[in-house]
Amino acid sequence: MLKAPATPEEPGLDDREPRRGEELYRELFDHHPASVYRSLHEIAASQDLSFREKVRSLLALGSESFSLELAALHQVDGDTCVVVEAKTPGSIVSRGERSPAPHTFYPAVVAAGGRPLSFLCSEEAPEAYGCKILPVEAYLGGLVLVEGRPWGLLSFASQRRRSQPFRPSDFELLELMTLWMGRELERDQRDREMSVVQEMGGLLQSCKTIREACQVISRQAIQLFPGVSGVVYRLDPDHQELHALVAWGQAGVQEDPLPVEGCWACRRDEEHFVADPDSSLLCGHLPGLPLASYLCVPMRAHGEAGVLHLRLDPGGDAAAFGSRWRRLASIMARQLAMALANLGLLERLHEQSIRDPLTGLYNRRHFDRTLLDGVRRSERSGVSLAVIFIDVDHFKKINDTFEHEGGDAVLRALGEVLARNCRHGDIPCRLGGEEFAVLLPGATLEVACQRAEDLGDEVRALRVTHNRRAIQSVTISMGVALHPEHGLSPRELSEAADKALYRSKHTGRDRVTVAEPRVRRRRVELDEEEVQG
């Protein structure tokens, strides 16, 4: 918080050289009375003003104090100067206006080593400083630093000639303004960053799946680390490989896993920062991208582990990975680790709720829900949906001969066959007992029948043993039905496949039967009702 300078009676001023201290005080307050510094202090300390309102008040105060009618705060974004706020007569300079940085006073102020820059046209021409965007007769400007790095420019200028030269007190006041501006920007930046971090934490807590969390991570990371690409890796259960969960920026999609030995942060379980890729130990992340400064932060929580990898984009400033960004990365890594651990637990619980414990296939509950979703999707898009109902032939005989353990061995073997022969998107399920089903979204009737025949062939080739005893050849009977030809609703489709399976069982077993078309099946049902009547 800024304070007004000490008066001659206050302690500390007498420590200076007597004459110089007296001259400095006179220069300061002859030109800028104490009310100016009190005003600056009130602006800085105000709890009622927003950041923008504080900037506007500061520009007005400086414009009046320096007798310069043009005042502006510029932020430098690469090679562009953007007007954050301006106070000018009319609309000579407007908020949001963009100009090439080389055409402004910014390069000259930077070249001045951070000291205030000033000139009067009576002394020298503004073109000597490279300014080409606005003809001015007098100028006073200073560099605004945020965390020690150039952020922008605080400028005061006039299009009228100024007869009096700038005084040391003007430079003193400008330095106080730029110092306050930098500190206020740092605080505002920290507040915005913490707001993004808190928002990310809240969103992650609301996520129900890892996929939802990945969307939140990439969205928030882009806001927190502009000009930086990144990847979040998750360590596999065997702690051997890192698998990319989500990537943003230039990182792209990461398909190949990274061995644990390929990441120094994961090896050492501590942050690994590479400022200069030519003279540092490098990890194996993103081998297809050019070398760049990067930061790896390990993530660990409740048995879950991973790595947050942040890489500077080409043309970026390695100094961006200062203490603030590294602190933010550490906070983000802790949040991600906790969220992924919680979501991982939820996923495991969900998997247990929809999986059959004996075969590892989906259970009846998941089949019913997925069948309903599949029928609705088929109705909307017109894409076919096939279902195969499966029953193990003579299963009671297997149980009687080899007891339940032998029957379980057969069911596990059949589950492995179904899982092994399913394409991406197919849903193999155990409905209960020796009954199984496979949902085939997008499959035609011909494809579904061929898949059923292939399953029958592979099951026939099974050689199951129990307690070193070979179980007799296993066969299966199957019924195939297609939406909408064989049923419009999930119930109709299931009944059609079940009746086709029933016919397979009663016509010799070990075969595939296609369901009757819905119209023909309805006619048969009506005929049966007439006969019974």
matplotlib code that plots the C-alpha trace (Angstrom):
import matplotlib.pyplot as plt

x = [0.0, 1.4, 2.1, 2.7, 6.4, 7.8, 7.8, 11.1, 10.2, 9.6, 12.5, 14.6, 14.9, 17.7, 19.8, 20.2, 22.7, 21.1, 21.2, 20.2, 17.3, 16.0, 16.3, 14.5, 11.7, 11.3, 11.3, 8.8, 6.2, 6.7, 5.6, 3.4, 1.8, 1.0, -2.6, -1.3, 0.3, -2.7, -4.8, -2.5, -2.6, -6.4, -6.7, -4.3, -6.0, -9.6, -11.8, -14.7, -13.0, -12.6, -9.2, -10.4, -11.8, -8.5, -6.6, -8.9, -8.4, -4.7, -4.6, -6.6, -4.4, -1.2, -2.6, -3.5, -0.2, 2.0, -0.2, -0.3, -3.8, -3.1, -2.8, -2.9, -2.0, -0.8, -0.3, 2.3, 1.3, 4.1, 4.7, 1.5, 0.6, -3.0, -4.7, -6.0, -7.4, -7.0, -7.9, -7.8, -9.8, -12.3, -11.3, -7.8, -6.8, -9.5, -9.7, -8.8, -6.9, -4.0, -0.7, 2.6, 4.9, 7.9, 5.8, 5.2, 7.5, 7.7, 11.0, 12.7, 11.4, 12.7, 16.0, 16.2, 16.6, 13.2, 13.9, 11.2, 11.5, 10.7, 11.2, 10.1, 9.9, 11.9, 14.7, 14.4, 12.0, 9.7, 10.7, 14.0, 12.2, 10.5, 6.9, 4.9, 1.3, 0.6, 2.4, 3.1, 5.0, 5.8, 6.0, 6.6, 6.4, 7.5, 7.7, 5.2, 6.8, 4.8, 6.9, 10.0, 9.0, 7.9, 4.1, 3.4, 3.7, 2.2, 2.3, 1.4, 1.7, 0.6, 0.0, 0.7, 4.2, 5.5, 7.7, 8.9, 11.1, 10.1, 11.4, 12.9, 9.6, 7.7, 10.0, 9.5, 5.7, 5.7, 7.9, 5.5, 2.6, 4.3, 5.3, 1.7, 0.4, 2.7, 1.8, -2.0, -1.6, 0.1, -2.6, -5.3, -3.6, -3.3, -7.0, -8.0, -5.8, -7.0, -10.6, -9.8, -8.2, -11.2, -13.6, -11.6, -11.8, -15.5, -16.0, -13.8, -15.8, -19.0, -17.6, -19.0, -16.5, -12.8, -13.9, -15.8, -12.8, -10.5, -12.8, -12.5, -8.7, -8.0, -10.4, -9.0, -5.3, -5.5, -6.7, -4.1, -1.1, -1.4, 1.2, 1.8, 0.8, 0.3, -0.5, -2.0, -0.7, -2.1, 0.1, -1.2, -2.1, 1.2, 3.2, 5.1, 3.7, 2.2, -0.9, -2.1, -5.5, -5.9, -3.7, -4.1, -2.3, 0.4, 0.7, -1.9, -3.3, -0.9, -1.5, 1.7, 2.3, 5.5, 7.6, 7.9, 11.7, 11.0, 9.9, 12.3, 9.5, 7.9, 11.2, 12.2, 8.7, 9.4, 9.1, 11.4, 12.0, 14.0, 14.8, 17.4, 16.8, 20.4, 21.9, 19.4, 18.2, 15.3, 12.2, 10.6, 7.4, 6.2, 9.1, 7.5, 7.8, 10.9, 12.8, 11.5, 11.4, 9.0, 7.9, 6.8, 4.9, 4.1, 0.6, -0.2, -3.4, -5.0, -3.0, -3.5, -0.5, 0.4, 2.3, 1.3, 3.5, 3.6, 5.6, 6.3, 5.1, 7.6, 8.4, 7.5, 9.6, 11.1, 11.0, 7.2, 7.9, 8.6, 7.7, 4.1, 3.5, 5.3, 3.3, 0.1, 1.2, 1.8, -1.7, -3.2, -1.4, -2.7, -6.3, -6.0, -4.5, -7.3, -10.0, -8.7, -8.3, -12.0, -13.2, -11.1, -12.8, -16.2, -15.3, -14.3, -17.5, -19.5, -17.7, -18.4, -22.1, -22.4, -20.0, -20.6, -18.1, -17.6, -17.0, -16.1, -18.8, -21.5, -24.4, -28.2, -28.7, -26.2, -27.7, -31.2, -30.0, -27.8, -30.5, -32.9, -30.3, -29.4, -33.1, -33.6, -30.4, -31.5, -34.9, -33.3, -30.5, -31.9, -28.7, -29.5, -29.1, -28.6, -28.8, -27.6, -29.0, -26.8, -27.4, -25.0, -26.2, -26.7, -25.4, -27.3, -25.5, -22.1, -23.0, -24.2, -21.0, -18.4, -20.2, -20.7, -16.9, -16.8, -19.8, -18.2, -15.1, -17.2, -18.9, -15.6, -14.2, -17.3, -16.9, -13.4, -14.5, -17.2, -14.8, -12.1, -14.3, -16.1, -15.4, -15.2, -18.7, -20.1, -21.5, -21.1, -23.2, -24.1, -27.8, -27.7, -27.0, -25.8, -27.6, -25.5, -26.2, -24.2, -25.4, -24.0, -24.8, -24.7, -24.5, -26.7, -28.6, -26.0, -23.1, -24.8, -25.5, -21.9, -20.6, -22.9, -21.6, -18.0, -18.7, -20.2, -17.1, -14.8, -16.8, -16.9, -13.1, -12.8, -11.1, -12.1, -10.6, -11.5, -9.4, -7.3, -10.5, -11.5, -15.1, -16.9, -17.2, -19.1, -21.7, -24.1, -27.5, -28.2, -31.0, -30.5, -32.9, -32.6, -34.2, -36.7, -37.4, -37.9, -39.0, -39.7, -39.2, -36.4, -38.9, -40.1, -36.5, -35.5, -38.6, -37.9, -34.2, -35.3, -37.9, -35.3, -33.0, -35.8, -36.2, -32.5, -32.7, -35.7, -34.4, -31.1, -29.1, -25.6, -27.0, -28.0, -31.7, -32.9, -36.0, -39.3, -40.1, -42.3, -45.4, -45.3, -44.8, -47.9, -49.9, -48.9, -49.9, -53.3, -53.8, -52.9, -55.4, -58.2, -57.4, -57.5, -60.8]
y = [0.0, 3.4, 6.0, 9.8, 10.7, 11.6, 15.2, 16.7, 16.2, 12.4, 10.0, 8.8, 12.0, 13.3, 10.2, 11.7, 14.4, 17.5, 19.7, 17.0, 15.9, 19.4, 20.0, 16.7, 17.6, 21.1, 19.7, 17.0, 19.2, 22.5, 20.7, 17.9, 18.9, 16.3, 16.1, 14.3, 11.6, 11.4, 10.9, 8.2, 6.5, 6.7, 5.2, 2.3, 1.6, 1.8, -1.3, 0.2, 0.7, -2.0, -2.5, -0.7, 2.2, 2.5, 2.6, 5.4, 7.4, 6.9, 8.2, 11.2, 12.0, 11.7, 13.7, 16.6, 16.3, 16.3, 18.8, 16.2, 15.7, 12.3, 9.3, 5.6, 2.2, -0.3, -4.0, -5.5, -8.8, -10.1, -7.4, -5.6, -2.9, -3.0, -0.1, -1.3, 2.0, 5.6, 9.2, 11.5, 14.5, 13.2, 9.7, 10.2, 6.9, 4.3, 1.2, -2.0, -0.2, -2.2, -0.9, -2.5, -2.3, -1.1, 1.9, 3.0, 4.3, 0.8, -0.3, 3.0, 2.7, -0.9, 0.2, 2.8, 0.0, 0.5, 4.2, 6.7, 8.1, 11.8, 14.3, 17.7, 18.6, 21.7, 19.4, 16.4, 14.9, 11.9, 10.1, 9.5, 7.1, 5.3, 6.5, 6.7, 6.4, 9.8, 13.1, 14.5, 17.5, 16.1, 12.6, 11.0, 7.2, 4.3, 0.5, -1.5, -4.7, -7.8, -10.2, -8.6, -9.0, -6.2, -6.2, -2.9, 0.9, 3.7, 6.9, 10.5, 12.9, 16.2, 17.5, 21.0, 22.4, 22.3, 25.2, 23.7, 20.6, 17.6, 17.7, 14.9, 14.9, 14.0, 11.0, 10.1, 10.3, 8.2, 5.5, 5.3, 5.0, 2.2, 0.4, 0.5, -0.5, -3.6, -4.7, -4.2, -6.2, -8.9, -9.1, -8.9, -11.6, -13.8, -13.2, -14.2, -17.3, -18.4, -17.9, -20.1, -22.7, -22.6, -22.9, -25.9, -27.5, -27.1, -28.4, -31.4, -32.2, -32.2, -34.5, -38.0, -39.5, -39.2, -38.0, -35.0, -34.2, -34.1, -31.5, -29.4, -29.8, -28.7, -25.7, -24.4, -25.1, -22.9, -20.0, -20.6, -21.1, -19.1, -19.9, -23.3, -26.7, -29.6, -33.2, -35.0, -38.5, -41.3, -44.1, -47.6, -50.0, -51.8, -48.5, -49.3, -46.8, -43.3, -43.0, -39.6, -38.7, -35.3, -32.9, -29.3, -26.8, -28.1, -31.4, -33.1, -36.6, -38.8, -42.5, -44.2, -44.7, -43.4, -45.7, -44.5, -44.2, -41.7, -39.0, -37.6, -36.2, -39.6, -41.3, -38.9, -38.1, -34.4, -31.4, -31.5, -28.1, -27.7, -24.1, -24.8, -28.1, -28.0, -28.4, -30.3, -33.9, -34.4, -36.5, -38.5, -36.4, -35.3, -36.6, -35.2, -31.5, -29.3, -28.9, -26.3, -25.3, -27.4, -28.4, -31.8, -32.1, -35.5, -36.2, -38.6, -39.2, -42.3, -44.8, -42.9, -41.4, -39.4, -36.4, -32.9, -31.9, -28.2, -27.2, -23.6, -23.0, -21.7, -18.1, -18.2, -16.7, -19.4, -16.8, -17.5, -20.6, -18.3, -19.0, -18.0, -20.5, -23.3, -22.7, -22.7, -25.9, -27.5, -26.5, -27.8, -31.1, -31.6, -30.9, -33.2, -36.0, -35.9, -35.5, -38.4, -40.6, -40.0, -40.5, -43.6, -45.0, -44.1, -45.8, -48.9, -49.0, -48.4, -51.1, -53.5, -52.6, -53.4, -56.3, -60.0, -61.1, -64.6, -63.8, -60.1, -59.4, -56.8, -57.9, -58.0, -54.5, -53.0, -55.0, -53.7, -50.1, -50.3, -52.1, -49.2, -46.6, -48.6, -48.8, -45.0, -44.3, -46.6, -44.8, -41.4, -42.2, -45.1, -47.2, -50.9, -52.6, -56.4, -58.7, -62.3, -64.4, -67.3, -70.4, -73.1, -76.5, -79.3, -77.0, -79.0, -82.1, -80.3, -79.1, -82.6, -84.3, -81.7, -79.9, -76.2, -75.5, -77.3, -75.3, -72.1, -73.0, -73.4, -70.1, -68.3, -69.8, -68.7, -65.2, -65.1, -66.1, -63.4, -60.7, -61.7, -61.7, -58.5, -55.4, -51.9, -50.9, -54.4, -55.2, -58.8, -59.6, -62.5, -62.3, -65.0, -68.7, -70.1, -67.3, -64.7, -61.9, -59.7, -56.3, -55.2, -51.5, -50.8, -54.4, -55.7, -59.0, -60.7, -59.5, -60.5, -64.0, -64.4, -63.2, -65.8, -68.6, -67.6, -67.6, -71.1, -72.3, -71.0, -72.3, -75.7, -75.6, -74.9, -77.4, -76.8, -78.7, -78.9, -80.6, -82.1, -83.6, -82.6, -81.4, -82.7, -80.5, -77.3, -76.0, -73.0, -72.3, -68.8, -66.5, -63.4, -60.4, -57.0, -53.6, -52.6, -55.7, -58.0, -55.7, -52.0, -51.8, -53.3, -55.8, -56.9, -57.2, -59.3, -61.6, -62.1, -63.1, -65.3, -67.1, -67.6, -69.1, -71.4, -72.7, -73.4, -75.4, -77.4, -78.1, -79.8, -77.2, -75.9, -73.6, -70.1, -69.1, -65.8, -64.3, -64.1, -60.7, -58.7, -58.7, -62.4, -63.1, -61.0, -63.0, -66.3, -65.0, -64.0, -67.4, -69.1, -66.9, -67.9, -71.6, -71.4, -69.4]
z = [0.0, -1.0, 1.6, 1.3, 1.6, 5.0, 6.1, 7.2, 10.8, 10.3, 11.1, 8.3, 6.3, 8.5, 7.5, 4.0, 3.2, 4.7, 1.7, -0.8, 1.4, 1.7, -2.0, -2.8, -0.4, -1.9, -5.5, -4.6, -2.8, -4.7, -7.8, -6.4, -3.0, -0.4, -1.6, -4.8, -2.8, -0.5, -3.5, -4.9, -1.5, -1.4, -4.9, -4.0, -0.6, -1.8, -1.3, -3.2, -6.6, -9.1, -10.8, -13.9, -11.8, -10.0, -13.3, -14.6, -11.4, -11.6, -15.2, -14.3, -11.3, -13.4, -16.3, -13.9, -11.9, -15.0, -17.0, -19.9, -21.3, -22.9, -20.5, -21.3, -19.9, -22.6, -22.2, -24.5, -26.1, -28.2, -30.9, -30.2, -27.7, -26.5, -24.8, -21.4, -20.4, -21.6, -20.7, -23.6, -24.9, -27.4, -28.5, -29.6, -27.9, -27.1, -25.0, -26.8, -29.6, -30.9, -32.4, -33.4, -30.4, -32.5, -33.5, -29.9, -27.1, -25.6, -27.1, -26.1, -22.5, -22.4, -23.8, -21.0, -18.5, -16.9, -16.0, -16.9, -20.4, -21.2, -24.0, -25.1, -28.8, -28.1, -27.1, -29.5, -31.9, -30.9, -34.1, -32.4, -30.0, -32.8, -32.1, -35.3, -34.2, -32.6, -32.9, -29.4, -28.2, -24.7, -23.3, -19.9, -19.6, -17.5, -17.7, -15.7, -14.4, -13.2, -11.2, -12.5, -16.2, -18.6, -18.7, -20.4, -20.4, -18.4, -20.6, -20.3, -23.2, -24.7, -28.2, -26.9, -26.4, -22.9, -21.8, -18.5, -18.4, -16.4, -12.8, -10.6, -8.7, -11.9, -12.3, -8.6, -8.9, -12.2, -10.6, -7.7, -10.1, -12.2, -9.0, -7.7, -11.1, -11.2, -7.7, -8.4, -11.7, -9.8, -7.2, -9.8, -11.8, -8.7, -7.9, -11.4, -11.4, -8.0, -9.3, -12.2, -9.9, -7.5, -10.4, -11.7, -8.3, -8.1, -11.7, -11.0, -7.9, -10.0, -12.7, -12.9, -15.3, -16.2, -19.7, -18.2, -16.0, -19.1, -20.7, -17.5, -17.3, -20.8, -20.6, -17.3, -18.2, -21.3, -19.1, -16.4, -18.7, -21.9, -24.5, -23.0, -24.2, -21.8, -21.2, -18.1, -17.8, -15.6, -14.3, -15.1, -12.2, -12.6, -12.3, -15.5, -18.1, -18.2, -20.4, -21.7, -20.4, -22.0, -24.1, -25.2, -27.3, -29.6, -27.6, -29.8, -29.2, -27.3, -28.3, -27.3, -23.5, -22.0, -19.8, -16.2, -16.8, -19.5, -17.0, -14.4, -12.3, -12.1, -11.3, -8.5, -7.3, -7.4, -9.8, -12.8, -14.6, -17.8, -18.6, -21.2, -23.2, -24.5, -21.0, -19.0, -18.3, -20.7, -20.4, -23.2, -23.4, -26.9, -29.0, -32.2, -31.0, -31.1, -27.8, -25.5, -21.8, -19.8, -16.4, -15.1, -11.8, -10.2, -9.1, -6.3, -4.2, -2.7, -4.7, -8.0, -9.7, -12.8, -14.2, -15.3, -18.2, -19.3, -22.3, -23.6, -27.1, -29.8, -29.3, -25.6, -22.8, -20.6, -17.7, -17.8, -15.7, -12.7, -9.1, -9.7, -12.6, -10.9, -7.7, -9.9, -11.5, -8.1, -7.0, -10.2, -9.9, -6.4, -7.5, -10.5, -8.4, -5.9, -8.5, -10.6, -7.5, -6.6, -10.2, -10.5, -7.4, -8.8, -12.1, -10.3, -8.3, -11.4, -13.3, -10.4, -10.5, -14.3, -14.5, -14.0, -11.4, -12.8, -16.5, -16.4, -19.1, -18.6, -16.5, -17.2, -15.7, -18.2, -21.1, -20.4, -20.2, -23.3, -25.3, -24.5, -25.5, -28.7, -29.8, -29.3, -31.2, -34.0, -34.2, -34.4, -36.9, -38.8, -38.1, -37.4, -34.1, -33.9, -30.9, -30.4, -27.6, -26.6, -24.4, -23.5, -24.7, -22.1, -19.3, -16.6, -17.6, -17.3, -13.8, -12.8, -14.1, -13.1, -10.3, -10.2, -10.3, -13.7, -14.9, -13.8, -15.8, -18.9, -18.3, -17.8, -21.0, -23.0, -21.5, -22.8, -26.3, -26.4, -25.1, -27.5, -30.6, -30.0, -32.0, -30.6, -29.8, -29.3, -25.9, -24.6, -21.6, -19.3, -18.6, -15.9, -15.5, -18.9, -20.9, -22.7, -25.2, -27.6, -28.8, -32.2, -32.9, -36.6, -37.7, -40.6, -40.3, -42.5, -40.4, -37.1, -38.5, -39.6, -36.2, -34.5, -36.8, -36.0, -32.3, -32.6, -34.4, -31.7, -28.9, -30.5, -30.6, -26.9, -24.6, -21.1, -18.2, -14.5, -11.9, -14.7, -16.3, -19.8, -20.1, -23.1, -26.2, -25.5, -28.0, -28.0, -29.5, -30.7, -31.8, -33.9, -34.1, -35.8, -35.0, -36.4, -38.6, -35.7, -32.9, -32.4, -28.6, -26.5, -25.1, -28.6, -29.8, -26.8, -27.2, -30.9, -30.2, -27.3, -29.5, -32.2, -29.6, -28.4, -31.9, -32.1, -28.9, -30.2, -33.7, -32.7, -30.8, -31.8, -34.5, -35.3, -36.0, -37.2, -35.7, -37.6, -39.1, -36.9, -39.2, -39.9, -36.1, -35.3, -37.9, -36.3, -32.8, -34.1, -35.7, -32.5, -30.6, -33.1, -32.8, -29.0, -29.2]

ax = plt.figure().add_subplot(projection="3d")
ax.plot(x, y, z, "-o")
ax.set_aspect("equal")
plt.show()
